[in-house]
Amino acid sequence: MAKGKVSNAVGTLGDYLKEQRTSAQLSLRQLAEQAGVSNPYLSQIERGLRKPSAEVLQQLARALRISAEQLYIRAGIVSPDDGVGGSVELAVLGDTYLTERQKQSLLDVYQSFLAMNEAQAGVAAPDEPSVDED
């Protein structure tokens, strides 16, 4: 695997985190300590080499006193265009009783339901009577 940025969204996330960290007048070491992550890991996130979990993003948001939702959007976990779907995703991501694996599984199932419904949206079920508006 070639070394480089994980994805465009993660690079944007790293730039945003670094900007927020410098605005808060925190060193990399200070933010890492406050968020409960290692210096090298935080540095890799800022440089776009690592994609943090939703839990790590929450810890970083708390330490920086910013919105976790903004970090989810910048990390590509939640789309700002999701509308109602975004609230479901945010609820799953914000649930402290679920593990990261459970959260990802729920989000995967939710996304598959959305995709299935979208695919079926133009096709009425054969047993459904058509409704004429007179």
Backbone hydrogen bonds in HBPLUS format (Angstrom, degrees):
<---DONOR---> <-ACCEPTOR-->    atom                        ^
c    i                          cat <-CA-CA->   ^        H-A-AA   ^      H-
h    n   atom  resd res      DA  || num        DHA   H-A  angle D-A-AA Bond
n    s   type  num  typ     dist DA aas  dist angle  dist       angle   num
A0006-VAL N   A0048-GLY O   2.94 MM  42  6.19 157.0  2.00 168.3 174.5     1
A0011-GLY N   A0007-SER O   3.13 MM   4  6.42 158.5  2.17 150.3 155.9     2
A0012-THR N   A0008-ASN O   3.03 MM   4  6.29 159.3  2.07 152.2 157.4     3
A0013-LEU N   A0009-ALA O   2.89 MM   4  6.12 148.9  1.98 140.9 150.4     4
A0014-GLY N   A0010-VAL O   2.81 MM   4  6.13 157.1  1.87 152.5 157.8     5
A0015-ASP N   A0011-GLY O   3.01 MM   4  6.29 161.6  2.04 150.4 154.7     6
A0016-TYR N   A0012-THR O   2.96 MM   4  6.11 159.8  2.00 147.4 153.4     7
A0017-LEU N   A0013-LEU O   2.80 MM   4  6.04 161.7  1.83 156.1 161.2     8
A0018-LYS N   A0014-GLY O   2.94 MM   4  6.11 164.1  1.97 150.2 154.5     9
A0019-GLU N   A0015-ASP O   2.95 MM   4  6.13 156.9  2.00 145.7 152.4    10
A0020-GLN N   A0016-TYR O   2.89 MM   4  6.15 160.4  1.93 152.6 157.6    11
A0021-ARG N   A0017-LEU O   2.80 MM   4  5.98 157.0  1.85 150.8 157.9    12
A0022-THR N   A0018-LYS O   2.92 MM   4  6.13 162.8  1.95 150.7 154.6    13
A0023-SER N   A0019-GLU O   2.94 MM   4  6.10 152.0  2.02 143.7 152.1    14
A0024-ALA N   A0020-GLN O   2.95 MM   4  6.12 143.9  2.09 141.8 151.0    15
A0026-LEU N   A0021-ARG O   3.03 MM   5  5.46 171.5  2.04 154.8 156.2    16
A0025-GLN N   A0022-THR O   3.02 MM   3  4.79 153.4  2.09  97.9 105.4    17
A0031-LEU N   A0027-SER O   3.01 MM   4  6.28 170.0  2.02 160.0 161.2    18
A0032-ALA N   A0028-LEU O   2.95 MM   4  6.08 163.1  1.98 150.1 155.5    19
A0033-GLU N   A0029-ARG O   3.00 MM   4  6.17 158.3  2.04 145.5 151.2    20
A0034-GLN N   A0030-GLN O   2.95 MM   4  6.20 164.5  1.97 152.2 156.3    21
A0035-ALA N   A0031-LEU O   2.84 MM   4  5.96 151.5  1.92 152.6 160.2    22
A0036-GLY N   A0032-ALA O   2.91 MM   4  5.90 120.5  2.27 137.6 151.7    23
A0037-VAL N   A0032-ALA O   2.95 MM   5  5.01 158.1  2.00 146.2 149.0    24
A0036-GLY N   A0033-GLU O   3.27 MM   3  5.13 142.7  2.41  94.0 104.6    25
A0042-LEU N   A0038-SER O   3.03 MM   4  6.29 166.5  2.05 156.6 159.7    26
A0043-SER N   A0039-ASN O   2.91 MM   4  6.11 161.8  1.94 158.1 163.9    27
A0044-GLN N   A0040-PRO O   2.93 MM   4  6.15 152.8  2.00 145.7 152.7    28
A0045-ILE N   A0041-TYR O   2.99 MM   4  6.30 148.5  2.09 146.7 155.6    29
A0046-GLU N   A0042-LEU O   2.94 MM   4  6.22 165.4  1.97 154.5 157.6    30
A0047-ARG N   A0043-SER O   2.98 MM   4  6.20 143.5  2.12 142.7 152.8    31
A0049-LEU N   A0044-GLN O   2.75 MM   5  4.97 152.1  1.83 161.5 157.7    32
A0048-GLY N   A0045-ILE O   3.01 MM   3  5.08 157.0  2.06 104.6 111.8    33
A0057-LEU N   A0053-SER O   3.01 MM   4  6.32 158.1  2.06 150.1 156.6    34
A0058-GLN N   A0054-ALA O   2.94 MM   4  6.21 148.7  2.03 143.7 152.0    35
A0059-GLN N   A0055-GLU O   3.02 MM   4  6.36 156.6  2.08 147.0 153.0    36
A0060-LEU N   A0056-VAL O   2.89 MM   4  6.16 158.7  1.94 152.5 158.2    37
A0061-ALA N   A0057-LEU O   2.85 MM   4  6.02 157.9  1.90 147.0 153.5    38
A0062-ARG N   A0058-GLN O   2.91 MM   4  6.14 160.2  1.95 151.1 156.1    39
A0063-ALA N   A0059-GLN O   3.01 MM   4  6.22 161.6  2.05 146.6 151.6    40
A0064-LEU N   A0060-LEU O   2.87 MM   4  6.06 150.5  1.96 148.5 156.7    41
A0065-ARG N   A0061-ALA O   2.73 MM   4  5.62 116.7  2.13 138.1 154.6    42
A0066-ILE N   A0061-ALA O   2.98 MM   5  5.01 160.3  2.02 137.8 144.0    43
A0065-ARG N   A0062-ARG O   3.21 MM   3  4.89 140.9  2.37  90.9 102.2    44
A0071-LEU N   A0068-ALA O   3.06 MM   3  5.14 117.3  2.47  96.3 111.6    45
A0072-TYR N   A0068-ALA O   2.90 MM   4  6.27 152.7  1.98 151.2 159.7    46
A0073-ILE N   A0069-GLU O   2.90 MM   4  6.17 158.8  1.94 153.3 158.4    47
A0074-ARG N   A0070-GLN O   2.97 MM   4  6.16 165.3  1.99 146.7 151.0    48
A0075-ALA N   A0071-LEU O   2.85 MM   4  5.95 138.8  2.02 141.6 152.9    49
A0077-ILE N   A0072-TYR O   2.88 MM   5  5.08 142.0  2.02 160.2 158.1    50
A0078-VAL N   A0072-TYR O   3.37 MM   6  5.54 159.5  2.41 110.0 111.6    51
A0076-GLY N   A0073-ILE O   3.02 MM   3  5.11 151.5  2.10 101.7 110.8    52
A0082-ASP N   A0079-SER O   3.16 MM   3  5.36 164.8  2.18 114.2 115.4    53
A0085-GLY N   A0082-ASP O   3.12 MM   3  5.10 133.3  2.35 138.5 126.0    54
A0086-GLY N   A0083-GLY O   3.19 MM   3  5.56 132.9  2.42 104.3 115.2    55
A0087-SER N   A0084-VAL O   3.04 MM   3  5.54 133.2  2.27 109.5 120.6    56
A0088-VAL N   A0085-GLY O   3.09 MM   3  5.25 122.6  2.43 100.5 114.6    57
A0089-GLU N   A0085-GLY O   3.03 MM   4  6.36 164.7  2.05 157.1 161.1    58
A0090-LEU N   A0086-GLY O   2.84 MM   4  6.01 160.1  1.88 148.8 154.6    59
A0091-ALA N   A0087-SER O   2.95 MM   4  6.04 150.2  2.04 137.9 145.8    60
A0092-VAL N   A0088-VAL O   3.00 MM   4  6.30 158.6  2.05 151.6 156.7    61
A0093-LEU N   A0089-GLU O   2.90 MM   4  6.12 169.8  1.91 155.1 158.1    62
A0094-GLY N   A0090-LEU O   2.85 MM   4  5.89 143.6  1.99 141.7 151.3    63
A0095-ASP N   A0092-VAL O   3.23 MM   3  5.37 157.3  2.29 104.7 111.5    64
A0103-LYS N   A0099-THR O   2.92 MM   4  6.19 160.2  1.96 153.1 158.7    65
A0104-GLN N   A0100-GLU O   2.96 MM   4  6.19 163.5  1.99 148.7 152.8    66
A0105-SER N   A0101-ARG O   2.93 MM   4  6.14 155.4  2.00 146.1 153.2    67
A0106-LEU N   A0102-GLN O   2.94 MM   4  6.17 163.0  1.97 152.2 156.1    68
A0107-LEU N   A0103-LYS O   2.94 MM   4  6.19 160.4  1.98 151.8 157.5    69
A0108-ASP N   A0104-GLN O   2.89 MM   4  6.06 151.5  1.97 146.2 154.0    70
A0109-VAL N   A0105-SER O   3.00 MM   4  6.26 161.8  2.04 152.2 156.3    71
A0110-TYR N   A0106-LEU O   2.90 MM   4  6.08 165.1  1.92 151.1 155.8    72
A0111-GLN N   A0107-LEU O   2.90 MM   4  6.05 161.8  1.93 146.9 151.6    73
A0112-SER N   A0108-ASP O   2.98 MM   4  6.21 150.4  2.07 143.5 151.8    74
A0113-PHE N   A0109-VAL O   2.98 MM   4  6.30 152.1  2.06 151.9 159.1    75
A0114-LEU N   A0110-TYR O   3.01 MM   4  6.34 160.1  2.05 151.7 157.0    76
A0115-ALA N   A0111-GLN O   2.95 MM   4  6.16 160.7  1.99 148.9 153.9    77
A0116-MET N   A0112-SER O   2.93 MM   4  6.06 157.4  1.98 144.9 151.2    78
A0117-ASN N   A0113-PHE O   2.89 MM   4  6.08 163.6  1.92 153.7 157.9    79
A0118-GLU N   A0114-LEU O   2.92 MM   4  6.07 153.3  1.99 145.6 153.3    80
A0119-ALA N   A0115-ALA O   2.97 MM   4  6.16 152.9  2.04 145.0 152.1    81
A0120-GLN N   A0116-MET O   3.04 MM   4  6.27 143.3  2.18 143.1 152.9    82
A0121-ALA N   A0117-ASN O   2.94 MM   4  5.87 113.7  2.39 137.2 152.7    83
A0121-ALA N   A0118-GLU O   3.34 MM   3  5.07 150.5  2.43  93.2 101.7    84
A0123-VAL N   A0120-GLN O   3.03 MM   3  5.23 151.7  2.11 109.4 118.4    85
A0128-GLU N   A0125-ALA O   3.08 MM   3  5.50 158.0  2.13 115.0 121.9    86
